């Protein structure tokens, strides 16, 4: 079971400020992560953040892209309360505006979503 088999890449980011690069979802063990591609450029806005939209339309504001000391949150862990991911968005938390988004070809079920599905199947027996 190779690591590369667990990587899914979204379409190119498109939007008013975030319009380069892609995001990839990967899983290692029970941990789901998002990483932006090398050609992604952090938008020049006050507070760009990672944001995820699930298949039910719920929106989850996550980590800021750039952090103190010139560091970047290039790869972030998805919290266990996110059970699937249909889109990755770049959101400016300061101006409260969508800077760009990238959709996955088909929604990604996270490890916690798979556990939840497995548990509900076991309870229905």
N, C-alpha and C positions, 0 to 999 in steps of 0.2 A: 504494500500500500504506500505508494510514493507521495511525497509532499506536493509535487507539482500537480497531481491529479485533483487535489483539493483547492486549487486556485481558480477563481472565476473573475473575469475582467469585465467591468461595465463599459458602456459606450463612452465616447469622448465627452468631457464636460462641455456644456453649452449654456451660455447665459451672458448677462450684461458685463460681468467682470471675471468670472471663472469660465474660461473658454479654451483651455489647453489641458492636455493630459487626460488620464483616466484614473479610476480607482480600482483596486483589486481586493477581493475578499479571499482570505485563506483560513484554513483551520489546521491547527497543530494540537493533537490531543483533543481536549474539550474546549479549547480557546479559539474564538473567532476574532480575526483582525481585519482591519482595512488599511491599505497602503496606497498612497498616490504614486503615480509613475514619475520617472525621471524628468519628463517634459512638462509636468504640471508646474504652473507658476502661482504662488500665493497671491491672491488679489491684493492690490494696494488700497485696503480699507482698514478702518480702525480695529475691528474685532472679528475677522473671519474664523468660523468654526466649522467642524465636521457636523453634519446632520444626516440622519437616516430616516427614510420613510418605509414603513412596513406595508404588507399587502392589504391591511385594513385601512390604510391612510393615516395611521398614527405617525406623528413626527417626533423624533428624539434628538434634542440638541446635545451634542457631545463635546469633545475637547476642542480647544482653540488651536488653530493651525500653527501659529507662531507663539513662542513663549519667551520668557525673560532670558537674557543672555544670548540672544541671537539663535536660540535653539528652535527646533521645529518638531511638532507632533506628526511626523511623516507616516508613522504606523501607530494605530490606536487599537485597543482591545474593545470589542463590543460587549456592553454589559449583558448579563444573563437574562435580564427582563426583556430584551429584544429577541423575539422568536423567529423573525424572518426579515429579509431586507430586499426591497424591490428597487430602491433608488438611493444614491448617495448625493447629498446636496452640500454646497458651500453656502453658509448663511452668515450674514453680518449681524452679530448680536447687538452692535451699537446702533445701527440704522434700522434694524429689524427688516432686512430686505434679502431676498434670495439672489445670490450672486451667480449661481449656475448649478446645474445638476447633471447627473449621469445615471442612466437606468441600466440595470442588468438585463441581459436577453430574457432570462426568466428568473423569478424570485429565488433567493438563496435562503434555505432553512438553516438556522443556526443550530449549534449543538444543543442549546437549551430548548429550542423548538422541537428538535428530534426527541429529546428526553420527554417533553411534555406530551408529544404525540404517542410515544411508546407507553407512557404511564396511563393515558386515557384509553388506549387499546387494551391494556392489561385489565383495567377496571371494568371495561365493558364485557369481558368474558364471563 
